[in-house]
Amino acid sequence: MSGHSKWHNIQGRKNAQDAKRGKIFQKISKELYVAAKSGGPDPSSNANLRLVMEKAKQANMPKDNIKRAIDKASGVGGANYEEVVYEGYGPGGIAVLVYTLTDNKNRTATQVRMAFSRNGGTMGEAGSVSYMFERKGEIIIPKEDQDIDEDQLTLDALDAGADDIINEDDFYTIYTSPKSLNDVKEGLEKSGYVISNAEVSMIPNVTTKVPEDKEEKFEHMLDALDDSDDVSSVYTAAE
């Protein structure tokens, strides 16, 4: 019986991981579709598509899945996804931006509203919190397994067109304008740096600490948003 129980627990974890991976692939497929639809299916002339394809590779998404999503954008018919942004405040009054890609706005709005309301948050009007964020390119360079000289990295990043570099505990964060993100990324890679992530993000101008008694609900709200297939990105002003 114990053997069966152990196998059941392992299988349960594997199924949960597979389900999570499938959800991630589904969300990236939508991003690939939208990027290819808006900028064309050729990554050499579509910088945004190149970034999403890189994101797909980092998530170990099969090449066939990537190709299928791009081919779908080139064909006729199929779902017509559009980006809808929701704004609001999470528990403790923390500003939250929710980016979605959806073919059914009523369904998506209901899911997002429930994630907020069931966890002590409140939805806001368009523009109610977005002014607290700035759209920037964000590049993450991990320190592990890299012998990085901070001064040299700073020079290389600025030469490549970066705006700022922040030294974090385990990694460096490099900020760029959204338009120059891909050029800076490619420039740093040519200089030999290993990049773990590069994407356009909404960066809060000011961060706020989540009150201790609200932390659990705040995490539950983020989990609920992440569980929605329609939600592509969530940005918060949480410290």
Backbone bond lengths (Angstrom), bond angles and torsions (degrees), N, CA, C in turn:
res aa  C-N    CA-C-N  psi(-1)  N-CA   C-N-CA  omega(-1)  CA-C   N-CA-C  phi
1 M - - - 1.466 - - 1.525 111.02 -
2 S 1.360 114.52 -40.01 1.466 117.22 -178.62 1.523 110.47 -66.10
3 G 1.355 114.75 -36.00 1.462 117.99 177.72 1.507 111.41 -62.06
4 H 1.323 115.75 -43.75 1.464 119.54 178.39 1.524 110.31 -62.48
5 S 1.331 115.66 -40.83 1.465 120.03 -178.86 1.527 110.65 -63.07
6 K 1.347 115.93 -41.92 1.467 119.90 179.44 1.530 110.28 -63.84
7 W 1.344 115.97 -45.70 1.464 119.04 179.08 1.519 110.08 -61.32
8 H 1.335 115.69 -40.39 1.468 120.52 -178.97 1.530 110.47 -62.05
9 N 1.343 115.86 -42.15 1.472 119.48 179.82 1.525 111.02 -65.80
10 I 1.348 115.79 -43.33 1.470 119.54 178.96 1.521 110.42 -64.10
11 Q 1.346 115.57 -43.96 1.458 119.94 180.00 1.521 110.73 -64.17
12 G 1.342 115.72 -37.73 1.462 119.87 178.83 1.513 111.81 -63.07
13 R 1.341 115.41 -41.52 1.466 118.91 178.61 1.521 110.51 -66.79
14 K 1.346 116.74 -41.23 1.462 120.87 179.14 1.526 110.32 -62.11
15 N 1.333 116.48 -44.52 1.465 119.88 178.94 1.524 110.94 -61.24
16 A 1.336 115.96 -40.44 1.471 120.34 179.18 1.519 110.49 -64.64
17 Q 1.355 116.13 -41.15 1.466 120.14 178.85 1.524 111.05 -66.21
18 D 1.343 116.06 -41.31 1.467 120.48 178.58 1.523 111.05 -63.62
19 A 1.342 115.57 -40.35 1.468 119.72 179.00 1.516 110.42 -65.13
20 K 1.338 116.39 -41.44 1.465 121.11 179.05 1.527 110.23 -63.72
21 R 1.351 115.37 -43.80 1.462 120.31 179.67 1.526 110.36 -62.77
22 G 1.332 115.93 -42.16 1.459 119.91 178.62 1.509 112.12 -62.04
23 K 1.335 116.88 -38.02 1.466 121.08 179.19 1.534 110.56 -66.72
24 I 1.341 115.20 -40.97 1.467 119.74 178.41 1.528 110.03 -63.12
25 F 1.333 116.38 -45.05 1.465 120.28 179.31 1.526 110.81 -61.05
26 Q 1.327 116.60 -39.57 1.460 120.83 -179.75 1.529 111.04 -63.06
27 K 1.335 116.33 -41.07 1.466 120.35 -179.86 1.528 110.83 -68.72
28 I 1.330 116.58 -41.79 1.467 119.62 179.25 1.520 110.64 -67.05
29 S 1.334 117.25 -34.94 1.465 120.60 177.80 1.526 110.67 -59.37
30 K 1.315 116.71 -40.56 1.465 120.79 177.66 1.525 110.39 -63.51
31 E 1.343 116.67 -42.58 1.460 120.48 179.93 1.525 110.87 -64.64
32 L 1.343 116.17 -40.35 1.466 120.06 176.71 1.522 110.62 -61.77
33 Y 1.322 115.78 -44.05 1.464 122.09 -179.66 1.532 110.49 -59.09
34 V 1.337 115.94 -49.34 1.468 120.63 -177.22 1.528 110.86 -66.33
35 A 1.347 116.79 -42.24 1.470 120.39 -179.86 1.523 110.95 -63.47
36 A 1.343 116.91 -42.65 1.467 120.92 179.96 1.518 111.49 -70.78
37 K 1.322 116.33 -35.43 1.463 121.31 -179.40 1.525 111.04 -66.79
38 S 1.347 115.63 -39.95 1.466 119.34 -175.02 1.520 113.33 -86.12
39 G 1.341 117.33 -31.32 1.464 119.26 -175.30 1.508 115.58 -118.78
40 G 1.336 116.68 1.77 1.457 120.27 -179.97 1.518 111.95 97.39
41 P 1.337 117.34 155.22 1.465 121.72 -174.16 1.524 115.68 -82.28
42 D 1.339 117.46 -3.16 1.462 120.98 -177.86 1.529 109.74 -92.71
43 P 1.334 118.92 109.42 1.472 120.71 -177.44 1.523 114.02 -63.58
44 S 1.346 117.39 -23.01 1.468 119.40 -179.56 1.523 112.02 -67.31
45 S 1.337 116.56 -23.63 1.470 119.93 179.03 1.529 111.85 -116.49
46 N 1.328 116.58 8.88 1.460 121.16 -179.10 1.530 108.34 -130.64
47 A 1.346 115.67 92.72 1.474 120.67 -175.39 1.526 111.87 -61.52
48 N 1.327 116.74 -38.20 1.458 120.09 -179.02 1.532 110.70 -64.56
49 L 1.323 116.25 -40.39 1.460 120.30 177.80 1.520 110.43 -64.08
50 R 1.328 117.68 -39.47 1.470 120.51 178.38 1.519 111.17 -59.47
51 L 1.341 116.57 -41.52 1.459 120.81 -179.84 1.526 111.26 -65.30
52 V 1.327 116.58 -42.37 1.470 119.47 -179.79 1.528 110.23 -68.47
53 M 1.333 117.15 -37.15 1.463 120.09 176.84 1.523 110.86 -63.44
54 E 1.324 116.23 -37.52 1.467 120.42 176.97 1.532 110.02 -65.31
55 K 1.309 115.72 -40.56 1.469 121.25 176.35 1.528 110.44 -60.67
56 A 1.325 116.75 -41.13 1.459 121.51 179.27 1.530 110.69 -64.46
57 K 1.323 116.88 -41.28 1.466 120.45 179.82 1.521 110.83 -66.04
58 Q 1.357 116.78 -39.70 1.457 120.40 178.72 1.528 111.48 -63.78
59 A 1.334 116.18 -28.38 1.468 120.86 178.31 1.526 111.51 -87.25
60 N 1.340 116.46 6.16 1.471 122.46 -178.52 1.529 112.51 59.47
61 M 1.311 115.52 36.22 1.462 120.46 177.74 1.529 108.97 -74.46
62 P 1.329 118.58 130.02 1.477 121.11 -178.80 1.531 112.25 -57.28
63 K 1.328 115.52 144.46 1.461 120.57 -179.19 1.526 111.97 -58.51
64 D 1.323 116.18 -35.66 1.463 119.70 179.87 1.527 111.44 -63.17
65 N 1.327 116.48 -38.20 1.468 120.55 178.01 1.520 110.90 -65.20
66 I 1.332 115.86 -41.57 1.469 120.54 179.72 1.527 109.71 -63.06
67 K 1.339 115.38 -48.62 1.464 120.26 -178.96 1.527 111.04 -61.87
68 R 1.334 116.75 -40.41 1.465 120.62 -178.31 1.528 111.29 -63.27
69 A 1.331 116.65 -41.15 1.464 120.35 -179.69 1.533 111.11 -65.64
70 I 1.342 116.15 -39.79 1.473 120.27 -179.86 1.528 110.17 -71.08
71 D 1.343 117.03 -42.43 1.462 121.09 178.86 1.528 111.29 -61.45
72 K 1.329 115.09 -36.59 1.465 120.38 -179.51 1.530 110.41 -62.27
73 A 1.329 116.11 -36.85 1.461 120.36 179.86 1.519 111.52 -69.22
74 S 1.339 116.71 -24.64 1.462 120.93 -179.23 1.522 112.70 -85.68
75 G 1.335 116.21 -15.82 1.456 120.46 -177.02 1.517 112.86 -89.25
76 V 1.321 115.06 -172.13 1.461 121.66 -179.69 1.518 108.56 -106.53
77 G 1.319 115.76 142.44 1.468 120.02 178.11 1.511 111.65 85.87
78 G 1.329 116.41 -163.64 1.455 121.05 -177.68 1.514 111.18 82.94
79 A 1.315 115.26 -179.90 1.461 120.75 -178.02 1.524 110.90 -67.35
80 N 1.305 115.55 148.06 1.459 121.18 177.21 1.526 108.05 -113.96
81 Y 1.328 115.85 93.32 1.458 120.35 -175.83 1.522 111.05 -81.91
82 E 1.317 115.85 143.15 1.459 120.67 172.51 1.517 109.43 -133.39
83 E 1.327 115.46 152.25 1.459 120.09 179.83 1.527 110.03 -86.34
84 V 1.325 116.07 128.62 1.462 122.34 175.84 1.527 106.94 -127.37
85 V 1.329 116.49 131.20 1.464 121.39 -178.24 1.527 109.30 -109.70
86 Y 1.322 115.70 131.57 1.469 122.09 177.34 1.527 108.68 -113.23
87 E 1.319 115.76 144.58 1.454 121.31 -178.53 1.521 110.14 -126.59
88 G 1.315 115.57 150.98 1.455 118.16 178.54 1.515 111.63 179.10
89 Y 1.331 113.89 -169.41 1.455 121.23 179.77 1.525 109.17 -124.26
90 G 1.328 115.44 131.30 1.448 120.06 176.48 1.516 110.58 -84.61
91 P 1.321 117.39 -177.16 1.465 120.90 176.57 1.526 110.95 -54.31
92 G 1.313 116.87 137.21 1.463 120.47 -177.64 1.511 113.15 83.40
93 G 1.350 117.03 6.80 1.465 120.27 177.17 1.516 114.35 75.35
94 I 1.346 117.53 23.77 1.469 121.41 -179.20 1.533 109.82 -81.07
95 A 1.325 116.87 128.17 1.461 121.61 179.86 1.524 110.85 -65.26
96 V 1.346 115.96 137.23 1.461 121.64 -177.78 1.531 109.82 -137.11
97 L 1.329 116.31 133.46 1.464 123.10 173.53 1.527 108.16 -115.39
98 V 1.323 116.76 130.82 1.461 121.17 -178.90 1.530 108.82 -120.93
99 Y 1.332 116.41 115.68 1.460 121.62 177.76 1.524 109.15 -97.75
100 T 1.318 116.34 130.73 1.461 120.60 -179.24 1.523 110.86 -128.00
101 L 1.330 115.59 154.22 1.460 122.95 170.00 1.517 105.81 -121.82
102 T 1.329 117.37 115.41 1.454 119.78 -170.08 1.525 113.38 -139.85
103 D 1.317 114.52 152.48 1.463 121.12 171.30 1.531 109.87 -112.12
104 N 1.354 115.78 8.25 1.463 121.12 179.18 1.523 108.61 -150.97
105 K 1.337 116.90 92.18 1.462 120.96 -173.49 1.524 113.21 -64.66
106 N 1.330 117.68 -32.70 1.461 120.25 178.99 1.525 111.20 -63.99
107 R 1.338 115.71 -45.03 1.462 120.27 178.27 1.521 111.52 -61.46
108 T 1.335 115.42 -46.36 1.460 120.20 -177.28 1.521 111.39 -65.41
109 A 1.323 117.21 -43.58 1.466 120.92 -179.79 1.529 110.66 -60.66
110 T 1.322 116.68 -39.69 1.463 120.77 179.59 1.525 110.57 -64.62
111 Q 1.328 117.57 -44.15 1.460 121.46 -179.48 1.525 111.45 -63.27
112 V 1.324 116.60 -44.58 1.462 120.67 -179.17 1.528 110.44 -66.81
113 R 1.337 117.13 -43.85 1.462 121.01 -179.74 1.528 111.17 -61.01
114 M 1.333 116.70 -41.22 1.468 120.33 -180.00 1.526 110.99 -65.97
115 A 1.340 117.43 -38.73 1.462 120.61 179.27 1.522 110.81 -61.49
116 F 1.336 116.52 -39.22 1.467 120.79 177.87 1.533 110.61 -70.74
117 S 1.320 116.55 -56.86 1.468 121.24 -169.78 1.522 112.97 -65.11
118 R 1.338 118.16 -36.02 1.462 120.77 -177.87 1.528 113.08 -75.10
119 N 1.328 116.47 -8.64 1.465 119.78 -177.37 1.529 112.44 -125.07
120 G 1.320 115.76 24.36 1.460 119.46 174.31 1.510 115.01 80.58
121 G 1.330 117.52 16.62 1.458 120.50 177.64 1.514 111.20 -101.93
122 T 1.312 116.30 173.25 1.463 121.49 178.90 1.516 109.68 -137.11
123 M 1.332 116.87 138.31 1.456 121.76 175.81 1.525 109.27 -77.70
124 G 1.323 116.38 148.94 1.453 121.18 178.65 1.519 111.25 -121.54
125 E 1.313 115.19 171.84 1.464 121.04 176.78 1.524 109.81 -77.33
126 A 1.335 116.38 163.83 1.464 121.36 176.05 1.525 109.36 -58.51
127 G 1.316 116.75 127.97 1.455 121.68 -179.89 1.512 114.39 92.04
128 S 1.337 117.42 -3.40 1.464 119.88 -175.60 1.524 113.17 -70.28
129 V 1.347 117.91 -29.50 1.463 119.34 177.86 1.529 113.03 -130.78
130 S 1.332 117.91 -13.56 1.472 119.83 -175.11 1.530 112.18 -61.78
131 Y 1.323 116.90 -25.42 1.474 119.57 179.66 1.529 111.34 -68.00
132 M 1.339 117.25 -14.88 1.460 121.55 179.38 1.530 112.37 -84.21
133 F 1.330 116.45 -4.17 1.461 121.36 -177.49 1.525 110.11 -120.05
134 E 1.336 114.97 154.73 1.465 121.16 176.29 1.525 109.04 -125.94
135 R 1.317 116.25 134.50 1.463 121.60 -179.01 1.532 109.18 -79.70
136 K 1.330 115.59 119.59 1.457 120.62 -177.53 1.530 110.44 -140.38
137 G 1.325 115.08 155.74 1.447 119.71 168.20 1.517 108.32 -80.08
138 E 1.324 116.19 138.78 1.470 120.82 -176.47 1.524 109.28 -130.68
139 I 1.321 116.29 124.32 1.459 122.72 -179.31 1.526 108.64 -120.31
140 I 1.334 116.06 130.29 1.457 120.93 179.75 1.527 109.71 -110.01
141 I 1.340 115.97 124.94 1.466 121.76 176.72 1.527 108.09 -118.21
142 P 1.334 118.10 108.39 1.472 120.52 -179.73 1.528 111.38 -69.83
143 K 1.339 115.82 146.83 1.464 120.42 179.52 1.527 112.09 -82.22
144 E 1.330 115.94 -25.97 1.454 120.89 -176.08 1.525 110.93 -61.78
145 D 1.336 115.47 133.35 1.474 123.04 177.44 1.521 112.89 65.05
146 Q 1.339 116.90 17.78 1.466 120.08 175.14 1.528 108.95 -133.11
147 D 1.316 115.23 129.61 1.471 120.52 176.99 1.530 107.25 -91.11
148 I 1.334 115.75 91.58 1.464 120.90 -172.07 1.518 110.73 -106.58
149 D 1.307 115.45 127.05 1.464 121.72 171.29 1.526 107.22 -91.40
150 E 1.321 116.97 117.96 1.467 120.41 -173.16 1.527 112.31 -60.20
151 D 1.328 116.69 -41.11 1.470 119.51 -179.79 1.520 111.15 -63.18
152 Q 1.350 115.85 -41.65 1.462 119.39 179.87 1.520 110.84 -67.72
153 L 1.349 116.40 -40.43 1.467 120.15 177.79 1.523 110.50 -61.50
154 T 1.318 116.08 -41.39 1.469 120.25 179.16 1.523 110.77 -60.40
155 L 1.336 116.31 -45.30 1.465 120.80 179.01 1.534 110.64 -63.49
156 D 1.338 116.04 -45.21 1.467 120.34 -178.95 1.529 110.89 -63.64
157 A 1.331 116.10 -40.61 1.470 120.24 -178.56 1.526 110.74 -66.94
158 L 1.326 116.14 -44.99 1.465 119.82 -179.96 1.528 111.03 -66.19
159 D 1.329 116.31 -39.22 1.468 120.02 177.71 1.526 110.94 -62.94
160 A 1.334 116.38 -32.20 1.466 120.65 -179.30 1.523 112.14 -79.00
161 G 1.355 116.13 -11.70 1.462 119.78 177.78 1.511 115.44 112.47
162 A 1.345 117.85 11.38 1.465 121.04 179.80 1.524 111.33 -71.55
163 D 1.334 115.48 157.40 1.462 121.25 178.85 1.520 112.70 -97.15
164 D 1.334 116.84 -33.42 1.464 120.05 -174.22 1.521 109.58 -159.60
165 I 1.334 116.41 157.31 1.463 122.00 177.10 1.522 108.19 -138.83
166 I 1.335 115.85 133.31 1.458 121.88 -178.55 1.520 108.86 -119.36
167 N 1.343 116.19 130.72 1.456 121.60 178.41 1.524 108.78 -90.61
168 E 1.336 116.51 107.01 1.465 121.64 177.96 1.532 108.75 -95.29
169 D 1.334 116.82 -179.69 1.465 120.78 -177.22 1.530 111.99 -61.51
170 D 1.331 116.50 -51.78 1.463 120.68 -173.49 1.528 113.89 -113.01
171 F 1.324 116.68 0.46 1.462 118.74 -176.67 1.526 110.15 -159.66
172 Y 1.314 115.01 168.07 1.465 121.98 173.05 1.530 107.84 -107.42
173 T 1.323 115.57 137.67 1.463 120.90 174.27 1.521 108.49 -109.39
174 I 1.314 115.81 126.05 1.461 121.16 -179.73 1.521 108.59 -115.22
175 Y 1.326 115.60 128.53 1.457 120.62 -179.55 1.516 110.37 -106.37
176 T 1.326 114.66 142.40 1.463 121.72 179.79 1.525 108.60 -137.60
177 S 1.314 115.66 172.73 1.461 118.42 167.38 1.524 106.78 -73.22
178 P 1.344 118.37 152.10 1.471 119.37 179.99 1.527 113.10 -55.30
179 K 1.334 116.86 -38.22 1.464 120.43 -176.90 1.532 112.98 -68.86
180 S 1.331 117.00 -31.46 1.470 119.25 -175.93 1.523 113.19 -95.62
181 L 1.338 117.50 2.55 1.468 120.82 -177.20 1.523 112.16 -53.46
182 N 1.321 117.21 -50.88 1.463 120.17 -175.21 1.523 111.63 -65.85
183 D 1.337 117.06 -38.80 1.471 120.46 179.32 1.527 110.71 -64.88
184 V 1.330 116.97 -42.84 1.469 121.05 179.70 1.528 109.62 -65.00
185 K 1.328 116.57 -43.42 1.469 121.07 179.19 1.523 110.51 -58.17
186 E 1.329 116.22 -49.55 1.458 119.87 -177.99 1.533 111.08 -65.98
187 G 1.335 116.89 -36.23 1.459 120.69 178.31 1.524 111.91 -64.02
188 L 1.334 116.50 -42.16 1.466 120.49 179.83 1.525 111.18 -69.33
189 E 1.325 116.53 -37.04 1.463 119.72 177.98 1.531 110.60 -65.32
190 K 1.331 117.13 -38.04 1.468 120.70 177.32 1.524 111.25 -65.26
191 S 1.349 115.84 -27.27 1.469 120.51 178.31 1.527 111.70 -82.32
192 G 1.345 116.86 -1.91 1.459 120.44 174.08 1.515 116.37 100.84
193 Y 1.327 117.84 3.91 1.466 119.72 -179.37 1.529 110.82 -83.30
194 V 1.327 115.58 141.22 1.466 121.74 175.95 1.519 108.18 -93.19
195 I 1.318 116.00 122.57 1.471 122.30 -177.03 1.518 109.23 -105.39
196 S 1.336 116.36 129.82 1.462 119.66 -179.46 1.523 112.38 -91.86
197 N 1.333 117.00 -23.11 1.468 118.79 -179.63 1.527 109.81 -161.07
198 A 1.317 115.95 143.17 1.465 121.44 176.31 1.514 107.94 -148.83
199 E 1.315 117.30 119.50 1.457 120.91 -178.87 1.525 110.30 -160.77
200 V 1.315 114.97 163.84 1.460 120.52 174.14 1.523 107.35 -84.71
201 S 1.327 116.65 125.63 1.460 122.10 -176.68 1.522 110.29 -126.96
202 M 1.336 114.58 163.52 1.457 121.41 172.25 1.523 107.13 -100.65
203 I 1.325 116.54 110.90 1.459 122.39 -174.20 1.531 109.51 -99.64
204 P 1.347 118.34 125.64 1.464 119.67 -179.80 1.522 111.83 -68.83
205 N 1.327 116.53 139.25 1.465 120.85 177.24 1.523 111.22 -70.97
206 V 1.334 115.97 -34.32 1.464 122.07 178.60 1.523 107.92 -137.47
207 T 1.326 117.29 137.25 1.462 120.88 178.00 1.530 110.62 -105.12
208 T 1.322 114.84 154.89 1.462 121.71 -179.24 1.518 109.24 -129.99
209 K 1.322 116.58 136.83 1.468 120.84 178.97 1.524 109.42 -74.56
210 V 1.325 116.25 134.28 1.457 120.85 177.24 1.529 108.36 -74.55
211 P 1.335 118.74 127.14 1.471 120.83 178.41 1.530 110.12 -56.74
212 E 1.332 116.43 142.70 1.468 120.65 -176.84 1.516 112.47 -54.73
213 D 1.322 116.92 -40.45 1.467 119.41 -176.70 1.530 112.59 -76.09
214 K 1.338 116.69 -3.95 1.471 120.74 178.80 1.532 112.54 -110.34
215 E 1.332 116.60 -5.46 1.463 120.05 -173.06 1.529 112.73 -59.84
216 E 1.328 116.96 -44.07 1.460 120.65 -177.00 1.526 111.42 -63.84
217 K 1.329 115.99 -44.35 1.463 119.38 179.28 1.529 110.98 -67.08
218 F 1.314 116.23 -35.82 1.471 120.28 178.62 1.531 109.47 -62.31
219 E 1.338 116.65 -45.15 1.458 120.74 178.27 1.529 111.16 -63.78
220 H 1.334 116.65 -40.51 1.460 120.29 178.65 1.531 111.02 -62.41
221 M 1.328 116.11 -39.00 1.459 120.32 178.70 1.531 110.67 -63.20
222 L 1.336 116.40 -45.45 1.469 120.60 179.32 1.527 110.97 -63.23
223 D 1.339 116.29 -39.91 1.468 120.28 178.05 1.531 110.72 -63.08
224 A 1.333 116.16 -42.35 1.471 120.77 -179.52 1.525 110.65 -63.55
225 L 1.324 117.27 -40.24 1.458 120.80 177.47 1.527 110.93 -66.24
226 D 1.322 115.90 -41.74 1.461 120.49 -179.75 1.524 111.69 -64.99
227 D 1.334 116.12 -29.99 1.459 120.61 -179.27 1.535 112.60 -70.23
228 S 1.322 116.72 -19.41 1.460 120.10 179.88 1.520 110.21 -75.26
229 D 1.315 116.73 127.07 1.467 120.86 178.40 1.527 111.83 -63.81
230 D 1.334 116.65 -22.39 1.463 120.53 -175.57 1.534 112.51 -83.66
231 V 1.330 117.28 -20.30 1.471 120.84 -177.22 1.517 109.66 -80.97
232 S 1.335 116.39 123.61 1.462 120.34 -179.47 1.522 111.80 -99.00
233 S 1.333 118.62 -36.90 1.468 121.61 -179.14 1.518 109.92 -150.64
234 V 1.328 115.62 145.66 1.465 122.00 175.20 1.519 107.82 -128.36
235 Y 1.326 116.21 127.64 1.465 121.56 178.17 1.525 108.95 -119.45
236 T 1.321 116.80 136.82 1.458 120.40 179.73 1.524 110.10 -131.30
237 A 1.327 114.38 161.72 1.469 120.41 175.26 1.512 110.51 -98.11
238 A 1.347 116.59 21.33 1.462 120.51 178.89 1.514 110.24 -70.75
239 E 1.310 115.78 139.22 1.473 121.56 179.99 1.514 108.79 -73.36
